[in-house]
Amino acid sequence: MQTLYLIVSLAPLLGAIVAGLGGRAIGRRGAHSVTIALMVVSFGAALAVFRDVFDGNTFNGPVYTWLVSGDVRLEVGFLIDRLTATMMVVVTFVSLMVHVYTIGYMEDDPGYQRFFSYISLFTFAMLMLVMSNNFLQLFFGWEAVGLVSYLLIGFWYTRPTAIYANLKAFMVNRVGDFGFLLGIGLVLAYAGSLDYAQVFAQAPLLAGMGIELFDGRVWSLMSVICILLFVGAMGKSAQFPLHVWLPDSMEGPTPISALIHAATMVTAGIFMVARMSPLFELSETALSFVIVIGAITALFMALVAIVQNDIKRVVAYSTLSQLGYMTVALGASAYSAAIFHLATHAFFKAVLFLGAGSVIIAMHHEQDMRRMGGLRRYMPITYWTMMISALASIGIPGLSGFFSKDAIIEATHLATIPGAGFAAVCVTACVFVTAFYTFRMMFMTFHGGERFGRGHDAGHGTQAATVHATTAAPAVHAHDVHAATSAHGHVPHESPAVVTLPLIALSIPAVAAGWAIGPVLFGSYFGDSIYVAPEHAALARLGEQFHGVLGMIRHALLGAPFWLLLAGIATAWYLYIRRPDLPAVIAGRCSLVYRVLERKYGFDEFNDWFFAGGTRGLGRGLWRFGDAGLIDGIMVNGSARMMGWFATLLRYMQTGHIYTYAFAMIIGVLLLVTLLFVLS
C-alpha cells in the first residue's frame, strides 16, 4: 500500500511539472489532459486507500530519512488513518472537479497552462500536509500551500489589486506561521522528537511541566504549545484577527477561490487542531481560547457578509463564518463534528464558489450583484445547484450542512469549556445571519428584475436604484483576457457543460453527505485518530440524545435554529423581493452600523496604518540612519573623506623639491638616533 500512498501524493506533483514545463510541446489541451488524468489517478488511489483503511489497515512510518542529528530524526513519513483517509478523498475529489471546471472558466486565458500547473502543485502540497506523520512534513505542507496560494491569488499579476491581495495573504500568514514555528520548536525542545506518535506519548508528561515566559511567571507548557500551534491555524484558517487576507484573495480566478476556500488551505488549520487533539485535550486554557476565537469569527464575519455586493466576497465571508463554526467545534472538543462540517462545507461551498464563477462568466466577468437579477430563467442549472448548496449552507433539515452545523450548535450548548456559553449564543444567532446574507445573494442574483441590461441606477421598477443605493458600485472586475466591460445589452446564458457538470457532481454530496452523521459523530468512524478526554465529552452526551437521522430532523423542526433560518430567508425575501426600497432606508438610518460593517470593523485600515505603515516607517528609519547615515555616511563616504584628509596632509610633504626630502631624512635620522639613546 505504500506505493499507493505515494501515487496519491505524487500524481498531482507530476501533473504540475508536466503542465508547467511542457510548454508548446504539450500545449493547452495537453496541460489540462495530463493534470486531470493524474488527478483521476490520485482520486482513485485515495478511494482505494480509504477502503483499505476502513478494512482495518492503517500505516504510520517513514518513507525517506532526510537528516539525523543526535537522537532526532527528520523524516518524510505518512500517517494513514481514518482521519487522513477522509481528508484525502475530500481534497482529491474537490480538486478534480475544480480541474475540470477550469477548462471552461480559463478557456481564453494566456496563463492557461501555468494555472493548471499551480492548482496541481497546490493539491500536492495539501496532500503532503494531511498525510504527514511528523511536524517537519506538516510544516513543509503548511508553507507550501501558503506559497502556492500566493502564486494563485496573484495569478493575474498585471492587476495591482491582485498583487496587493497576494502580498497581504502572504504577510498575514507569516504572522500566524511565526507562532506555529515557535510551537513546533517547543515541541522539539521538550519532547525531543517531531514524530506525532512519540510526542503524543509524552503529552501527559509535558502537561505537567511549566515554562517561564515573563518576570518569573510560570505558564503551563502544554497551554503555550497549543496556543502557539493554534496561532498558525488562525492564519491558515483565517480566524479573527488574522482573517483579513481571505476576502481580498477573491482577486484570484474563481476556480482557485473554490479550491483554497472549500477543501484545502483554509481547512488546514482545522485539520491540524483535530490531529493535535491529544495535546489540546490536556489544556483547557487552549480550548477556551479556541472556542472564543471561533465564536467571534463565526458571528462577526457573517455580519460583514450582509453589506457585500461582490458575489464572490459574499461567499468568501460565508467561508470565514463557516470556519468559525468549525473552530468552535474544536474548542468544544467536538473534533469529529468539526471534520464532519469541514467535509460537508467542502462540497456545498465549492458549488457556491463555482456557481458564482458560472454567473461571472455569463455576465462577462461582472461580479456586482446590483447589476444582476433575474438570472434564474437564463441559467437554470447554475441556479438550482447553487440553490441546493445555499440551502445546505444555511442548514435546512435533510441537507448535509444541517447535520454538521446542528451538531456543532448542540455540542456547544453541552460543552463545559470556559467560553462555551458565549460561543453558543454566537453560533445560534449566526443561523439567522447566515440565512439572511445567503438568500440576499440568491435573490439579488437570480430573482427580481433584470438589472444587467441597464446601468446601475436603472432597473426593473425601483429595485436597482434602491438596492444599497448608499454605496457606489465597485469597479468592474475584469478577466485579464477580456476588457473591463459593462453588461449593457448582453443577454446571459447557461455556462457550458464543462462548467455545469462539476456543479452537478458536487451538489450530490452537498445533499447526501450529511446522512452519514450517525457513524461519523456517534460511532467509531474516526477510531483512534481523534482523542477526547472524558471530562470533555459534549459530543458523547449529544450522542445519547441521537435517535437516527429522521429523529434528528424531527427534533430540529421544533428547535430555535430552524425558525431562525426561516426568519432569515423571510427577511431577505421581504427586503430584496417584496420591498427592495427598504435596504437603502435601513442603511441610511443605521448609517454608523452600516459604515462599520462596510469598512469590515476597520481592520484593513488598522493593519495598513499599524503593520504596513509601521513596517514602512521602520524601513525608512533603517534606511535613513542605517544605510544612508551609518553605512553610506560613515563607513563608505566617511572612509573616503578620511583618506582625502590624509591625502591633503601628505600633499604638503610631497613638494617635489630635493632639499625638502633631504631635510625630512635628516630629521628622521635625528629622531631615530634620539630614540636609540633613550631606549639604551
Disulfide bonds with the S-S distance in Angstrom:
none
